[in-house]
């Protein structure tokens, strides 16, 4: 078993996810970036984890605009995983959708 075989429980991110930025993800061909957008990266702050941030990638069209300040959100089918970059383990995440969290008075 390798470290990349481990599944990280998305609950370990905390119960609140605050969307703070939205950026396009570009396709790469032959190690060069193309102008084709393959999805979007939603940057969320984790208020229960000292406001650490994580990027969550969703393939396809943009599902939400960057908020002014932040917006509490919920991700559909959120997966958190480990990958390697430059010989160092990194935390990545992907989902199939994003919606605003319902606020009850």
C-alpha positions in Angstrom: 0.0 0.0 0.0 1.2 3.5 -0.8 0.3 6.8 0.7 -1.7 7.7 -2.4 -3.9 4.7 -1.9 -5.3 6.2 1.3 -8.7 7.9 1.3 -9.0 11.0 3.4 -12.4 11.7 4.9 -13.7 15.0 3.7 -15.1 15.6 7.2 -11.5 16.2 8.3 -11.7 19.6 6.5 -14.4 20.7 9.1 -18.1 21.4 8.9 -17.8 24.8 7.2 -16.2 25.6 3.9 -15.9 29.3 2.9 -15.5 29.9 -0.8 -13.0 32.8 -1.4 -11.8 32.4 -5.0 -12.6 30.8 -8.3 -10.0 30.2 -11.0 -10.1 28.4 -14.4 -8.1 25.2 -14.8 -6.5 24.9 -18.2 -5.8 21.8 -20.3 -2.1 20.9 -20.9 -0.8 19.1 -24.0 2.8 18.1 -24.4 3.5 19.8 -21.0 2.3 23.2 -22.4 -0.8 25.0 -21.3 -3.5 25.4 -23.9 -6.3 28.0 -23.9 -8.9 25.3 -23.4 -10.5 25.5 -19.9 -11.2 22.0 -18.5 -12.8 23.0 -15.3 -12.6 25.4 -12.3 -10.6 25.5 -9.1 -12.7 26.7 -6.1 -10.5 27.9 -3.3 -12.0 27.5 0.2 -10.9 28.7 3.6 -11.4 26.3 6.5 -12.5 28.3 9.5 -12.2 25.3 11.8 -8.6 24.7 10.7 -7.1 28.2 11.3 -8.4 29.4 7.9 -6.1 27.1 6.0 -7.1 26.9 2.3 -7.6 24.1 -0.1 -8.4 24.1 -3.8 -11.3 21.9 -4.9 -11.4 21.1 -8.7 -14.7 20.7 -10.5 -14.5 19.6 -14.2 -16.7 21.4 -16.8 -18.4 24.7 -16.7 -18.1 27.3 -14.0 -20.8 26.6 -11.3 -20.3 29.7 -9.1 -18.8 33.1 -9.3 -16.1 34.4 -6.9 -17.9 36.0 -4.0 -17.2 39.4 -2.5 -15.5 38.4 0.7 -16.6 34.7 1.2 -19.6 32.5 0.9 -20.3 29.3 2.8 -20.7 26.4 0.3 -21.3 22.7 0.1 -19.7 20.4 -2.4 -21.3 17.4 -4.1 -19.3 14.1 -4.0 -16.2 15.8 -2.4 -13.1 13.6 -2.5 -9.8 14.6 -0.7 -6.6 12.8 -1.8 -2.8 12.9 -1.6 -0.6 13.5 -4.7 3.1 14.1 -5.2 4.7 17.3 -6.7 8.4 17.9 -6.8 8.9 15.0 -4.5 6.6 16.3 -1.8 3.2 15.1 -0.8 0.3 17.5 -1.5 -3.4 17.5 -0.6 -5.8 17.7 -3.4 -9.6 17.7 -3.7 -12.2 17.3 -6.4 -16.0 17.4 -6.5 -18.8 17.1 -9.0 -20.7 20.2 -7.9 -21.0 23.2 -5.6 -23.9 25.1 -4.0 -24.4 27.8 -1.5 -25.0 26.5 2.1 -28.5 27.1 3.4 -28.5 29.6 6.2 -31.4 29.3 8.7 -32.4 32.3 10.8 
